[in-house]
Amino acid sequence: MAVDRLSLEIPDRAITVLVGPSGCGKTTTLRMINRMVEPSEGTILIDGVDSRQQPVDTLRRSMGYVIQNAGLFQHRTIVDNIATVPRLLGWSKDRARARARELMDRVGLDASLAKRYPYQLSGGQQQRVGVARALAADPPVLLMDEPFSAVDPVVRKGLQDELLRIQDELGKTIVFVTHDIDEAVKLGTMVAVLRTGGRLAQYAPPAELLSDPADAFVEDFLGTDRGIRRLSFFSAGELELLTGPVVAIDATAEQIADRATADVPYLLVTGLDGKPLGWSEPGELTAGKVDVERLLPYGRPFVAGTGSLRAALDCAVLSPTGWAVAVDGEGRVSGVVSQQAIGEAIRGAHARGRAGADDRARPAPTGPRDAADGKTRKTVR
């Protein structure tokens, strides 16, 4: 049996992720929602109404559907691919194409691509077209079946970020299938971990899932680095950033000497624009003669105020000095923090437990829809 006694409520205007090992019934569950697979028993309610009470074509057209490799029509242009469902709903060609062009901009596709065909686009661009097509008729529910799994990691991260941005703007009810726990934790407002046979092992917000796995199966599926993943839910905003170890490339000998202390073995050199250039031992710096090529790399900076403790720790680990660099939204240095200070913050965050994890928990976005309708979608098997 692909899915056995699965019962869960999917909240409005939020991303619910179905995750689990191969063969656990993730895709079958998704397809039962729009009746691509008919349940042998049980009930699927959408806003309290049995999905079987409306014609299947009507049901499917009321839901956006995105699959792996986009599933585009190769003989149609990009704009006409996106306009497919509106045209099926009786929209005029001009209106449907206008809507398609609007959505191309929303998902980050250049207008010049409108008259091209799918084979002329990259994999990431094709997936964006798939998302735009699913949104074309403004459906309240969006079903996504491993939509980003066929693209490379860099493109995949960009698509994930784009989905979160679109979700913040539109507030759709999204059911997302993936086998990647990192993707589930990043995207999900709620995460459902399924066992083989479609049985629900745990259904919880990502922070709770990482901090309190229901059993050994869930703990093993999350992996040995779930503690590191959990740091994504703790803000780095409370880290005490130091500006003392930061000097500009045109600093005088006196300024360099003032910044050098026994507690800070390295100084971070910035350009005249305030952006980081690299680290140096104070004794290696000569006023007016800083050789940028000889500076130690500063690693990957994190954004002050909005970054997570995981991002800050990653920065410190990647830095040859053990110090992380914090920047503002424009990339200018806000300060630096040592790996030791980050470690102390991590210990404090873990001590606060779930209360600290709530700092980054994503509430269901309100979007342009009525936030007071209070309805949920319930899927029962």
MARNU-600876 format. One record per atom (N, C-alpha, C): z, x, y; residue in one letter. Coordinates in pm, whole numbers, padded with zeros to 5 digits, always signed. Example, Ala and Ser with C-alpha at 12.3 -4.5 7.8 and 13.67 -1.06 7.14 Angstrom:
REM MARNU-600876
+00780+01319-00569A/+00780+01230-00450A/+00780+01320-00330A/+00708+01285-00225S/+00714+01367-00106S/+00787+01290+00003S/
END
This chain:
REM MARNU-600876
+00000+00085-00119M/+00000+00000+00000M/+00000+00088+00124M/-00094+00064+00217A/-00108+00150+00335A/+00007+00132+00432A/+00050+00006+00453V/+00159-00022+00547V/+00253-00121+00480V/+00381-00090+00478D/+00476-00171+00403D/+00597-00204+00491D/+00615-00333+00518R/+00733-00383+00589R/+00757-00312+00722R/+00652-00294+00797L/+00665-00232+00929L/+00696-00338+01033L/+00801-00319+01109S/+00839-00414+01213S/+00883-00338+01337S/+00815-00362+01448L/+00854-00298+01574L/+00801-00375+01692L/+00867-00361+01806E/+00822-00420+01931E/+00762-00310+02018E/+00647-00339+02075I/+00578-00244+02162I/+00595-00290+02306I/+00658-00212+02392P/+00688-00257+02528P/+00563-00262+02617P/+00567-00352+02714D/+00460-00364+02812D/+00452-00240+02901D/+00330-00213+02948R/+00304-00111+03050R/+00368+00023+03015R/+00360+00059+02888A/+00417+00184+02840A/+00327+00238+02730A/+00347+00366+02697I/+00270+00429+02589I/+00359+00438+02465I/+00319+00368+02361T/+00389+00377+02233T/+00303+00460+02139T/+00362+00565+02084V/+00288+00658+01998V/+00328+00639+01853V/+00229+00627+01766L/+00250+00624+01622L/+00219+00763+01568L/+00315+00824+01503V/+00297+00961+01454V/+00355+00971+01314V/+00299+01062+01238G/+00347+01081+01101G/+00247+01162+01021G/+00278+01194+00897P/+00188+01273+00813P/+00062+01195+00777P/-00038+01266+00727S/-00162+01201+00684S/-00132+01097+00577S/-00199+00981+00588G/-00181+00876+00489G/-00060+00788+00510G/+00003+00797+00629C/+00124+00717+00652C/+00092+00580+00712C/-00034+00550+00737G/-00070+00416+00785G/-00080+00401+00935G/-00091+00512+01008K/-00098+00505+01155K/-00223+00427+01199K/-00339+00471+01151T/-00464+00407+01192T/-00474+00265+01139T/-00426+00241+01019T/-00426+00106+00965T/-00343+00013+01052T/-00227+00060+01095T/-00141-00019+01184T/-00214-00051+01314T/-00279+00049+01371L/-00351+00029+01496L/-00462-00075+01478L/-00535-00064+01369R/-00647-00154+01346R/-00603-00296+01311R/-00482-00312+01264M/-00432-00447+01241M/-00407-00519+01372M/-00379-00445+01479I/-00350-00508+01607I/-00473-00582+01659I/-00593-00520+01643N/-00715-00590+01689N/-00794-00650+01573N/-00730-00656+01456R/-00785-00721+01336R/-00912-00654+01283R/-00928-00527+01308M/-01030-00453+01235M/-00988-00440+01089M/-00856-00445+01068V/-00799-00459+00934V/-00712-00584+00936V/-00739-00677+00846E/-00662-00800+00841E/-00535-00778+00757E/-00418-00809+00811P/-00294-00794+00733P/-00296-00887+00612P/-00245-00838+00501S/-00235-00923+00382S/-00118-01018+00391S/-00020-00984+00475E/+00093-01072+00502E/+00159-01026+00631E/+00250-01108+00681G/+00317-01074+00805G/+00244-01130+00927G/+00299-01102+01045T/+00247-01159+01168T/+00238-01053+01277T/+00131-01060+01355I/+00116-00975+01472I/+00115-01066+01594I/+00213-01050+01681L/+00226-01133+01799L/+00189-01054+01923L/+00110-01114+02010I/+00074-01054+02138I/+00120-01150+02246I/+00218-01108+02325D/+00284-01198+02421D/+00333-01325+02352D/+00385-01307+02230G/+00443-01418+02157G/+00345-01507+02085G/+00215-01475+02093V/+00112-01558+02030V/+00054-01485+01910V/+00042-01554+01799D/-00015-01497+01677D/-00160-01456+01704D/-00191-01331+01674S/-00326-01280+01702S/-00434-01355+01624S/-00397-01421+01515R/-00494-01493+01434R/-00531-01629+01492R/-00467-01666+01604Q/-00496-01795+01664Q/-00615-01791+01761Q/-00676-01674+01776Q/-00795-01666+01860Q/-00907-01598+01782Q/-01032-01626+01817P/-01145-01564+01746P/-01135-01412+01753P/-01175-01346+01646V/-01159-01202+01638V/-01238-01130+01746V/-01359-01180+01778D/-01439-01114+01884D/-01370-01123+02019D/-01312-01238+02047T/-01238-01255+02172T/-01118-01162+02178T/-01049-01151+02065L/-00932-01062+02058L/-00972-00918+02086L/-01078-00871+02022R/-01118-00732+02036R/-01168-00700+02177R/-01235-00797+02240R/-01284-00773+02375R/-01171-00773+02477R/-01055-00823+02437S/-00939-00822+02527S/-00860-00694+02516S/-00905-00603+02429M/-00835-00476+02408M/-00932-00360+02420M/-00893-00258+02493G/-00973-00136+02493G/-00948-00058+02366G/-01050+00014+02319Y/-01036+00088+02192Y/-01104+00224+02208Y/-01027+00330+02187V/-01078+00467+02200V/-01056+00538+02069V/-01161+00601+02016I/-01149+00670+01889I/-01182+00818+01905I/-01159+00894+01800Q/-01193+01036+01796Q/-01344+01052+01815Q/-01383+01155+01890N/-01524+01182+01920N/-01589+01072+02004N/-01508+00989+02069A/-01551+00890+02167A/-01629+00772+02108A/-01716+00793+02006G/-01792+00683+01948G/-01889+00620+02045G/-01957+00702+02125L/-02048+00651+02226L/-02183+00615+02166L/-02257+00527+02236F/-02393+00493+02197F/-02487+00602+02248F/-02549+00674+02156Q/-02627+00791+02195Q/-02756+00755+02270Q/-02803+00632+02256H/-02928+00593+02320H/-02905+00532+02459H/-02779+00523+02501R/-02749+00465+02631R/-02698+00572+02727R/-02726+00554+02854T/-02674+00646+02954T/-02522+00630+02964T/-02459+00724+03033I/-02314+00721+03048I/-02270+00593+03119I/-02339+00559+03227V/-02299+00441+03302V/-02315+00315+03218V/-02417+00308+03135D/-02437+00189+03052D/-02343+00188+02932D/-02301+00306+02883N/-02198+00310+02780N/-02069+00248+02832N/-02030+00288+02953I/-01905+00237+03010I/-01915+00087+03038I/-02035+00042+03074A/-02054-00099+03111A/-02068-00192+02990A/-02057-00140+02868T/-02085-00219+02747T/-02005-00349+02739T/-01873-00339+02746V/-01790-00459+02728V/-01809-00559+02843V/-01809-00514+02969P/-01836-00611+03076P/-01968-00687+03057P/-02070-00617+03009R/-02199-00685+02984R/-02185-00789+02873R/-02108-00754+02767L/-02084-00850+02659L/-02007-00972+02708L/-01926-00952+02813L/-01848-01062+02869L/-01927-01144+02970L/-02053-01106+02990G/-02137-01186+03078G/-02149-01137+03220G/-02097-01018+03249W/-02111-00964+03384W/-02259-00932+03410W/-02300-00938+03538S/-02434-00896+03573S/-02446-00745+03556S/-02568-00696+03542K/-02588-00552+03523K/-02536-00474+03644K/-02563-00524+03762D/-02519-00452+03884D/-02368-00446+03893D/-02302-00558+03862R/-02156-00560+03869R/-02095-00468+03763R/-02150-00473+03642A/-02098-00390+03533A/-02116-00242+03563A/-02233-00207+03619R/-02256-00066+03652R/-02169-00020+03768R/-02144-00108+03863A/-02055-00073+03974A/-01915-00045+03922A/-01869-00127+03828R/-01739-00106+03766R/-01738+00026+03688R/-01847+00055+03619A/-01856+00179+03542A/-01846+00301+03633A/-01915+00296+03747R/-01911+00410+03840R/-01772+00427+03900R/-01705+00316+03926E/-01568+00322+03975E/-01477+00391+03874E/-01495+00358+03746L/-01411+00416+03641L/-01445+00562+03615L/-01572+00600+03634M/-01607+00741+03621M/-01524+00825+03717M/-01509+00778+03838D/-01427+00850+03936D/-01281+00851+03894D/-01232+00741+03840R/-01091+00732+03802R/-01056+00828+03688R/-01149+00847+03594V/-01119+00936+03480V/-01165+01079+03504V/-01212+01109+03625G/-01247+01246+03659G/-01386+01289+03617G/-01481+01196+03613L/-01620+01229+03581L/-01703+01226+03708L/-01783+01330+03730D/-01867+01336+03848D/-01975+01228+03843D/-02004+01169+03958A/-02103+01061+03965A/-02241+01105+03919A/-02269+01236+03928S/-02400+01287+03887S/-02425+01273+03738S/-02319+01246+03660L/-02333+01233+03514L/-02376+01093+03472L/-02381+00999+03565A/-02402+00858+03531A/-02528+00834+03450A/-02637+00905+03483K/-02765+00879+03417K/-02792+00973+03300K/-02695+01054+03266R/-02712+01141+03150R/-02677+01066+03022R/-02706+01131+02908Y/-02676+01073+02777Y/-02560+01151+02714Y/-02490+01091+02619P/-02372+01155+02561P/-02396+01298+02511P/-02510+01324+02450Y/-02534+01459+02395Y/-02544+01565+02505Y/-02560+01522+02629Q/-02570+01617+02741Q/-02433+01648+02802Q/-02327+01592+02747L/-02191+01612+02798L/-02108+01696+02701L/-02006+01760+02753S/-01912+01833+02668S/-01823+01735+02592S/-01751+01787+02494G/-01662+01700+02416G/-01556+01634+02503G/-01499+01711+02596G/-01398+01655+02684G/-01454+01548+02775G/-01576+01569+02825Q/-01638+01469+02910Q/-01667+01342+02831Q/-01712+01357+02706Q/-01739+01240+02624Q/-01611+01159+02600Q/-01499+01228+02580Q/-01374+01155+02560Q/-01334+01080+02686Q/-01361+01136+02802R/-01333+01067+02928R/-01420+00941+02940R/-01545+00953+02896V/-01633+00836+02895V/-01575+00728+02803V/-01524+00771+02687G/-01463+00675+02594G/-01345+00602+02655G/-01262+00675+02729V/-01147+00612+02796V/-01196+00515+02903V/-01296+00558+02982A/-01350+00471+03087A/-01409+00343+03027A/-01482+00357+02916R/-01541+00239+02851R/-01432+00143+02805R/-01323+00197+02753A/-01214+00111+02705A/-01146+00037+02820A/-01150+00096+02939L/-01085+00034+03055L/-01177-00058+03134L/-01305-00063+03098A/-01405-00126+03183A/-01376-00272+03215A/-01331-00349+03119A/-01305-00492+03141A/-01160-00517+03181A/-01088-00410+03217D/-00947-00419+03259D/-00859-00488+03155D/-00864-00441+03029P/-00783-00504+02925P/-00635-00471+02943P/-00545-00561+02911P/-00402-00530+02922P/-00354-00434+02814P/-00426-00430+02701V/-00386-00346+02587V/-00494-00242+02560V/-00451-00119+02537L/-00542-00010+02507L/-00499+00055+02376L/-00590+00058+02278L/-00563+00120+02148L/-00636+00253+02142L/-00564+00361+02106M/-00623+00495+02106M/-00593+00564+01973M/-00699+00592+01897D/-00684+00648+01763D/-00722+00797+01763D/-00622+00883+01776E/-00641+01028+01781E/-00758+01066+01873E/-00758+01019+01996P/-00876+01036+02082P/-00902+01180+02125P/-00798+01264+02124F/-00815+01399+02178F/-00811+01508+02071F/-00808+01469+01945S/-00786+01568+01838S/-00907+01658+01813S/-01027+01617+01857A/-01148+01694+01825A/-01186+01794+01934A/-01103+01805+02039V/-01136+01898+02148V/-01040+02017+02145V/-01076+02123+02216D/-00994+02244+02213D/-00863+02221+02291D/-00763+02308+02269P/-00630+02286+02328P/-00629+02274+02480P/-00711+02353+02549V/-00712+02349+02696V/-00765+02214+02743V/-00877+02170+02685V/-00934+02040+02723V/-00838+01928+02685V/-00775+01943+02570R/-00683+01840+02523R/-00567+01821+02621R/-00512+01931+02670K/-00403+01921+02768K/-00450+01849+02893K/-00572+01882+02938G/-00626+01816+03056G/-00643+01666+03035G/-00689+01627+02917L/-00707+01485+02886L/-00573+01413+02878L/-00474+01479+02821Q/-00340+01420+02815Q/-00285+01396+02956Q/-00299+01497+03042D/-00251+01483+03180D/-00326+01372+03252D/-00456+01362+03225E/-00537+01258+03289E/-00492+01119+03241E/-00462+01107+03113L/-00415+00978+03061L/-00284+00938+03128L/-00191+01032+03143L/-00064+01001+03208L/-00085+00960+03353L/-00178+01026+03421R/-00208+00991+03560R/-00265+00849+03568R/-00360+00820+03481I/-00420+00686+03480I/-00315+00581+03447I/-00229+00612+03352Q/-00125+00518+03314Q/-00029+00491+03429Q/+00005+00592+03505D/+00092+00573+03621D/+00026+00479+03722D/-00107+00485+03733E/-00178+00402+03828E/-00199+00259+03778E/-00233+00245+03649L/-00276+00115+03599L/-00169+00040+03519L/-00077+00113+03459G/+00029+00046+03384G/-00019-00037+03266G/-00101+00021+03180K/-00149-00050+03061K/-00044-00046+02950K/-00060-00136+02854T/+00017-00128+02730T/-00069-00050+02631T/-00025+00072+02599I/-00106+00163+02519I/-00038+00190+02385I/-00116+00177+02278V/-00071+00220+02145V/-00157+00339+02107V/-00094+00452+02084F/-00163+00580+02069F/-00129+00641+01934F/-00230+00673+01855V/-00209+00735+01723V/-00237+00884+01733V/-00148+00964+01675T/-00168+01109+01669T/-00092+01164+01548T/-00133+01281+01503H/-00057+01351+01400H/+00020+01469+01461H/+00005+01487+01592D/+00061+01602+01664D/+00191+01561+01732D/+00304+01614+01688I/+00432+01574+01744I/+00446+01619+01889I/+00386+01731+01927D/+00392+01773+02067D/+00321+01672+02157D/+00206+01622+02111E/+00134+01521+02188E/+00216+01392+02196E/+00279+01356+02086A/+00361+01234+02084A/+00476+01243+02183A/+00542+01358+02186V/+00656+01377+02275V/+00612+01380+02421V/+00497+01438+02447K/+00448+01447+02585K/+00405+01312+02639K/+00336+01233+02558L/+00276+01109+02606L/+00364+00986+02589L/+00446+00985+02488G/+00512+00861+02450G/+00628+00818+02538G/+00629+00691+02575T/+00750+00629+02626T/+00841+00597+02508T/+00777+00549+02400M/+00845+00529+02271M/+00761+00597+02164M/+00828+00651+02062V/+00759+00718+01952V/+00806+00657+01821V/+00709+00613+01740A/+00739+00560+01606A/+00697+00664+01503A/+00793+00717+01429V/+00764+00812+01322V/+00753+00734+01192V/+00636+00745+01126L/+00611+00670+01003L/+00619+00762+00881L/+00671+00708+00774R/+00668+00777+00646R/+00540+00738+00572R/+00510+00810+00465T/+00399+00771+00378T/+00424+00631+00326T/+00320+00547+00332G/+00335+00408+00294G/+00360+00317+00413G/+00355+00376+00535G/+00368+00295+00654G/+00507+00243+00681G/+00608+00310+00629R/+00745+00267+00654R/+00798+00339+00778R/+00871+00266+00861L/+00922+00320+00985L/+01044+00406+00959L/+01034+00534+00994A/+01147+00625+00976A/+01238+00626+01098A/+01178+00622+01217Q/+01257+00617+01341Q/+01168+00570+01454Q/+01226+00494+01544Y/+01155+00441+01661Y/+01246+00461+01781Y/+01209+00552+01869A/+01300+00590+01977A/+01223+00658+02090A/+01283+00668+02210P/+01224+00749+02315P/+01219+00896+02271P/+01126+00975+02323P/+01113+01114+02277P/+01241+01195+02288P/+01314+01181+02398A/+01436+01260+02415A/+01538+01229+02306A/+01552+01101+02274E/+01646+01062+02168E/+01598+01110+02032E/+01468+01103+02009L/+01411+01147+01883L/+01444+01294+01858L/+01429+01376+01963L/+01452+01520+01949L/+01600+01554+01939L/+01683+01478+02006S/+01826+01510+02006S/+01899+01452+01886S/+01848+01343+01830D/+01922+01273+01723D/+01827+01218+01617D/+01763+01306+01536P/+01674+01257+01430P/+01749+01167+01333P/+01680+01062+01287A/+01746+00962+01202A/+01786+01018+01066A/+01703+01109+01010D/+01733+01162+00878D/+01658+01293+00858D/+01668+01349+00738A/+01608+01478+00708A/+01457+01474+00719A/+01396+01361+00682F/+01249+01350+00692F/+01204+01366+00837F/+01268+01293+00927V/+01231+01302+01069V/+01258+01442+01122V/+01371+01499+01085E/+01406+01634+01132E/+01303+01736+01085E/+01262+01726+00959D/+01160+01819+00907D/+01026+01798+00976D/+00990+01672+01003F/+00863+01645+01068F/+00862+01699+01211F/+00974+01692+01280L/+00982+01743+01417L/+00969+01895+01421L/+01006+01963+01314G/+00991+02108+01308G/+01114+02183+01353G/+01112+02312+01327T/+01229+02395+01355T/+01248+02424+01503T/+01147+02396+01587D/+01159+02426+01730D/+01184+02301+01813D/+01246+02198+01754R/+01268+02076+01830R/+01366+02099+01945R/+01455+02198+01930G/+01547+02230+02039G/+01472+02279+02162G/+01367+02360+02139I/+01284+02407+02250I/+01207+02290+02311I/+01151+02202+02228R/+01080+02085+02280R/+01172+01999+02365R/+01297+01989+02322R/+01392+01903+02393R/+01416+01951+02536R/+01398+02080+02559L/+01418+02133+02694L/+01320+02074+02794L/+01208+02017+02744S/+01112+01954+02833S/+01172+01833+02905S/+01282+01780+02852F/+01344+01662+02910F/+01459+01695+03004F/+01481+01824+03028F/+01583+01867+03121F/+01517+01932+03242F/+01554+01888+03360S/+01493+01940+03482S/+01545+02080+03514S/+01454+02161+03570A/+01493+02294+03617A/+01538+02288+03763A/+01551+02168+03816G/+01585+02150+03957G/+01722+02205+03994G/+01813+02214+03894E/+01947+02262+03925E/+01960+02414+03915E/+01855+02482+03875L/+01861+02627+03869L/+01879+02686+04009L/+01966+02783+04020E/+01989+02849+04149E/+01887+02961+04166E/+01791+02937+04251L/+01684+03034+04274L/+01730+03140+04374L/+01697+03264+04346L/+01731+03375+04435L/+01608+03418+04514L/+01626+03437+04642T/+01516+03487+04726T/+01537+03633+04763T/+01655+03684+04733G/+01684+03824+04766G/+01589+03923+04702G/+01554+03905+04573P/+01466+04003+04508P/+01318+03987+04542P/+01285+03916+04648V/+01146+03891+04685V/+01111+03965+04813V/+01004+04045+04808V/+00960+04119+04927V/+00810+04098+04946V/+00768+04096+05072A/+00626+04083+05102A/+00557+04218+05088A/+00428+04214+05067I/+00352+04337+05046I/+00356+04428+05168I/+00382+04371+05286D/+00387+04451+05408D/+00530+04481+05451D/+00627+04469+05355A/+00768+04493+05387A/+00791+04636+05434A/+00885+04652+05524T/+00921+04787+05571T/+01012+04854+05471T/+01031+04985+05488A/+01120+05060+05400A/+01262+05007+05408A/+01302+04964+05526E/+01436+04910+05544E/+01452+04778+05469E/+01351+04693+05476Q/+01356+04564+05405Q/+01361+04584+05254Q/+01283+04681+05206I/+01284+04710+05062I/+01421+04759+05019I/+01481+04847+05097A/+01613+04901+05064A/+01719+04792+05067A/+01708+04698+05163D/+01805+04589+05172D/+01797+04496+05052D/+01676+04478+04999R/+01658+04386+04887R/+01702+04447+04754R/+01703+04577+04744A/+01737+04645+04618A/+01888+04650+04601A/+01937+04588+04493T/+02079+04591+04460T/+02097+04628+04315T/+02219+04661+04280A/+02246+04699+04141A/+02229+04582+04046A/+02245+04460+04098D/+02235+04342+04012D/+02091+04299+03985D/+01999+04350+04067V/+01859+04310+04054V/+01774+04434+04029V/+01734+04458+03904P/+01661+04582+03872P/+01517+04583+03920P/+01461+04466+03954Y/+01321+04458+03995Y/+01308+04374+04122Y/+01203+04399+04197L/+01169+04318+04313L/+01033+04253+04290L/+01021+04128+04330L/+00894+04058+04321L/+00818+04076+04451L/+00697+04126+04441V/+00613+04148+04559V/+00520+04029+04577V/+00514+03979+04700T/+00425+03867+04729T/+00317+03911+04827T/+00207+03839+04826G/+00101+03864+04923G/+00138+03808+05059G/+00054+03829+05156L/+00079+03777+05289L/+00079+03625+05291L/+00018+03563+05189D/+00016+03417+05178D/+00138+03362+05106D/+00230+03450+05066G/+00351+03406+04999G/+00338+03386+04850G/+00220+03413+04794K/+00198+03395+04650K/+00234+03523+04575K/+00282+03511+04452P/+00330+03629+04377P/+00217+03724+04339P/+00249+03854+04346L/+00154+03957+04305L/+00202+04030+04180L/+00333+04054+04170G/+00386+04125+04055G/+00522+04185+04084G/+00583+04240+03979W/+00716+04300+03988W/+00707+04452+04001W/+00810+04509+04059S/+00819+04655+04068S/+00964+04697+04075S/+00994+04814+04021E/+01125+04873+04044E/+01131+04914+04191E/+01246+04895+04258P/+01255+04926+04400P/+01213+05069+04434P/+01251+05162+04346G/+01218+05302+04373G/+01070+05333+04369G/+00992+05242+04308E/+00848+05262+04297E/+00771+05204+04416E/+00842+05135+04506L/+00777+05073+04620L/+00784+05164+04742L/+00673+05181+04806T/+00667+05259+04929T/+00609+05170+05039T/+00680+05161+05148A/+00637+05074+05258A/+00495+05106+05301A/+00413+05001+05307G/+00276+05018+05354G/+00182+05078+05252G/+00233+05111+05132K/+00148+05175+05031K/+00166+05112+04893K/+00182+04982+04889V/+00202+04914+04761V/+00070+04906+04687V/+00069+04964+04566D/-00049+04960+04482D/-00039+04838+04389D/-00114+04734+04420V/-00104+04609+04345V/-00137+04631+04198V/-00228+04723+04169E/-00270+04748+04032E/-00156+04800+03945E/-00055+04860+04008R/+00055+04919+03932R/+00174+04826+03917R/+00166+04709+03976L/+00276+04613+03964L/+00280+04552+03823L/+00399+04519+03776L/+00415+04451+03648L/+00376+04305+03664L/+00312+04245+03565P/+00273+04104+03577P/+00397+04014+03589P/+00381+03905+03660Y/+00494+03814+03683Y/+00496+03698+03584Y/+00403+03697+03488G/+00403+03591+03387G/+00348+03462+03442G/+00389+03352+03384R/+00343+03219+03427R/+00454+03154+03509R/+00431+03124+03635P/+00538+03064+03717P/+00561+02917+03682P/+00677+02865+03720F/+00702+02722+03706F/+00720+02664+03846F/+00703+02533+03856V/+00709+02467+03987V/+00853+02428+04018V/+00904+02477+04127A/+01042+02448+04166A/+01059+02300+04192A/+01168+02243+04141G/+01198+02103+04168G/+01141+02006+04067G/+01022+02035+04013T/+00959+01942+03919T/+00944+02000+03779T/+00957+02130+03765G/+00942+02192+03634G/+01062+02161+03544G/+01043+02186+03415S/+01150+02163+03318S/+01215+02296+03280S/+01329+02286+03213L/+01395+02408+03164L/+01308+02478+03061L/+01229+02401+02987R/+01138+02464+02891R/+01034+02549+02964R/+00980+02497+03073A/+00882+02573+03151A/+00946+02698+03211A/+01068+02684+03262A/+01137+02799+03322A/+01165+02906+03218A/+01212+02863+03099L/+01240+02960+02993L/+01113+03030+02949L/+01003+02955+02937D/+00875+03014+02900D/+00833+03121+03000D/+00854+03091+03127C/+00820+03189+03232C/+00900+03317+03217C/+01030+03303+03191A/+01115+03420+03178A/+01079+03502+03055A/+01047+03433+02944V/+01011+03503+02820V/+00879+03579+02838V/+00785+03521+02911L/+00655+03584+02931L/+00661+03699+03032L/+00765+03700+03115S/+00775+03804+03217S/+00828+03933+03156S/+00769+04048+03184P/+00819+04174+03130P/+00955+04213+03186P/+00997+04148+03294T/+01126+04178+03354T/+01237+04085+03306T/+01200+03973+03238G/+01300+03877+03197G/+01339+03781+03307G/+01267+03786+03419W/+01293+03696+03531W/+01176+03600+03546W/+01207+03474+03575A/+01104+03373+03595A/+01078+03354+03745A/+00953+03325+03777V/+00913+03304+03916V/+00891+03154+03938V/+00956+03099+04041A/+00937+02959+04079A/+00848+02953+04203A/+00753+02861+04202V/+00662+02845+04314V/+00665+02700+04363V/+00614+02678+04484D/+00602+02542+04534D/+00467+02484+04492D/+00435+02367+04542G/+00311+02302+04503G/+00186+02375+04544G/+00199+02466+04642E/+00085+02545+04688E/+00078+02683+04623E/+00172+02709+04531G/+00171+02838+04462G/+00247+02948+04534G/+00317+02914+04642R/+00395+03014+04714R/+00532+03031+04649R/+00584+03150+04650V/+00711+03179+04582V/+00827+03106+04649V/+00903+03033+04567S/+01023+02965+04614S/+01148+03045+04582S/+01139+03131+04481G/+01252+03212+04440G/+01234+03260+04298G/+01330+03333+04249V/+01325+03384+04112V/+01458+03352+04044V/+01457+03353+03911V/+01579+03323+03836V/+01577+03405+03708V/+01691+03455+03669S/+01699+03541+03551S/+01704+03460+03424S/+01668+03525+03313Q/+01674+03459+03182Q/+01817+03423+03149Q/+01912+03505+03192Q/+02053+03477+03168Q/+02096+03348+03239Q/+02052+03330+03363A/+02087+03209+03437A/+02023+03085+03373A/+01900+03100+03324I/+01834+02988+03255I/+01911+02952+03128I/+01955+03056+03055G/+02033+03033+02934G/+02161+02956+02961G/+02228+02989+03070E/+02350+02918+03107E/+02319+02772+03140E/+02206+02749+03209A/+02166+02613+03243A/+02133+02533+03117A/+02070+02599+03019I/+02036+02532+02894I/+02163+02491+02819I/+02260+02580+02815R/+02386+02546+02748R/+02454+02428+02817R/+02450+02427+02950G/+02509+02315+03023G/+02435+02186+02997G/+02302+02194+02990A/+02222+02074+02966A/+02250+02016+02828A/+02257+02102+02727H/+02286+02053+02593H/+02427+01993+02586H/+02520+02050+02663A/+02656+01997+02663A/+02660+01857+02723A/+02571+01830+02817R/+02567+01696+02877R/+02505+01594+02784R/+02433+01645+02680G/+02380+01556+02577G/+02276+01460+02630G/+02282+01340+02582R/+02179+01242+02612R/+02174+01205+02760R/+02288+01215+02827A/+02287+01183+02971A/+02192+01274+03045A/+02190+01402+03006G/+02097+01495+03069G/+01954+01468+03027G/+01934+01423+02903A/+01799+01397+02855A/+01732+01285+02931A/+01810+01194+02987D/+01753+01082+03060D/+01686+01124+03190D/+01710+01247+03236D/+01651+01294+03362D/+01500+01284+03359D/+01438+01305+03242R/+01293+01306+03237R/+01235+01190+03157R/+01322+01100+03109A/+01271+00987+03032A/+01178+00906+03120A/+01058+00875+03071R/+00959+00805+03152R/+00977+00654+03138R/+01015+00585+03245P/+01020+00439+03238P/+00880+00384+03231P/+00868+00262+03181A/+00736+00198+03180A/+00690+00179+03322A/+00572+00232+03361P/+00526+00220+03498P/+00497+00075+03535P/+00522+00043+03660T/+00500-00093+03705T/+00352-00123+03718T/+00277-00031+03780G/+00134-00050+03798G/+00108-00171+03887G/-00016-00213+03896P/-00051-00323+03984P/-00019-00460+03927P/+00026-00463+03802R/+00052-00591+03739R/+00192-00641+03774R/+00217-00766+03743D/+00345-00827+03772D/+00453-00762+03688D/+00546-00692+03754A/+00650-00619+03681A/+00759-00712+03629A/+00754-00838+03668A/+00863-00928+03630A/+00830-01018+03512A/+00713-00996+03450D/+00676-01090+03344D/+00759-01070+03219D/+00813-00948+03199G/+00910-00925+03093G/+00859-00942+02953G/+00729-00947+02932K/+00676-00973+02799K/+00662-00845+02719K/+00676-00856+02588T/+00652-00744+02499T/+00552-00785+02393T/+00491-00684+02335R/+00402-00710+02223R/+00473-00671+02095R/+00473-00754+02000K/+00545-00727+01877K/+00450-00720+01760K/+00460-00612+01685T/+00376-00596+01567T/+00465-00599+01444T/+00439-00692+01354V/+00521-00706+01234V/+00433-00701+01112V/+00477-00630+01011R/+00399-00622+00887R/+00490-00644+00769R/
END
